[in-house]
Amino acid sequence: MVGASKDQANPPLIKIVYFDEESASDLLDIVAGGKETSSKDLTKERTAEVEAEARAKAAAKFNWLPFFGGSVEAGAAASASAVGRSILNKTLSNTILTDYLSKLGELKGIERLEGLTVTARSESAAYMKMYTPYLAMLKIDELPVNLAELDSALTSAKGYYELLGQSADGTKRILRFNIQAFRNNYGLVDLGRMRLVFHGIRVGKASESSLTMQAEMAPGAEPAPVTGLDVVDGVSTESNTLLDVYDVILAGVEYGE
């Protein structure tokens, strides 16, 4: 089943693979109509509290070591503060996730997508991104490209990566993922190995052929027209068909999958 479905019959999620909490936070703010305090303000306030508490505890713990001076107190406070921020960030992240799931029925435009086989089109940036971490281990002096820097360059150049999602009936759609929104050390390559349910917002249309690196570097170029010889040779025209594009908010595994 692919489409909007927000009823209680859907099984609960037991594993979160991907969650774009910034986009989810924006949706929650829209639903709240600006009446709720933003998570950024809460983060700043709570971080300040954690830092103050950490400094106080560090000072009490090391005040019997006067020969170390203030540097030990400052170092201990910074370390405790960093741990506090890590726990705080995770708590706030999980709070946004919980709020998002509890208010899913109020969020307009979210579509639940399931039963999709997710792949990366060859020659696409997503395809390259899947393998550049492994390419960094190779040393080929003759190549004009620095393989060790390629993965970093792709991360800097592109924040969202597009994958193809194909349903059992052959229908395709383009799913866009924020590379920073993966959880628990998952990545693009893991999406094709799992039976996932996606929550997405339909944001436009694009052709499959537009996903290649060549097309991205020349966005104004028109696809080559299909000729009679192409038809005779059996060349597929599907890559020029416009597909629905979805920005993915959440990807996870449901109980019983």
LINFEN-V976900 format. One line per field, one symbol per residue. ss: DSSP state (~ for helix, > for strand, _ for the rest). psi: psi as a letter, one per 30 degrees, with the letter a starting at -180 (. if undefined). burial: I if it has 9 or more other C-alpha atoms within 8 Angstrom, else O. Layout:
BEGIN
ss = ???
psi = ???
burial = ???
END
This chain:
BEGIN
ss = _>>_________>>>>>>>_~~~~~~~~~~~~______~~~~~~~~~~~~~~~~~~~~~~~~___~~~_~~~~~~~~~~~~~~~~~~~~~~~~~~~~~~~~~_~~~___>>>>___>>>____>~~~~~~~~~~~___________~~~~~~~~~~~__>>>>>>>_____>>>>>>>___>_____~~~~_____>>>>>>>>>>>~~~~>~~~~~__________~~~~~~____~~~_>>>>>>>>>>>>>___
psi = kkakjglffkllkfkjekjifeeeeeeeeeefggflklfeeeeeeeeeeeeeeeeeeeeeegfgifffafeeeeeeeeeeeeeeeeeeeeeeeeeeeeeeefgeffjkfkkjklgkkklkkkgleeeeeffeeefffljjffkfkjeffeeeeeeefkekkklkkklfgfkllkkkkjffgklhglaeffefgljlkkklkjfalllefffleeeefiffkkkkkkleeeeefgkkgeffkklkkkkkekklklkf.
burial = OOOOOOOOOOOOIOOIIIIIIOOIIOIIIOOOOOOOOOOOOIIOOIIOOIIOOIIIIIIOOIOOOOOOOOOIIIOIIIOIIOOIIOOIIOOIIOOIIOIIOOIOOOIOOIIIIIIIIIOIIOOIIIIIIIOIIOIIOOOOOOOOOOIIOIIOOIIOOOIOIIIIIIIOOOOIIIIIIIIOIIIOOIOIOOIIOOOIIIIIIIOOOIIIIIIIIOIIOOOOOOOOOOOOOIIOOOOOOOOIIOIIIIIIIIIIIIOOO
END
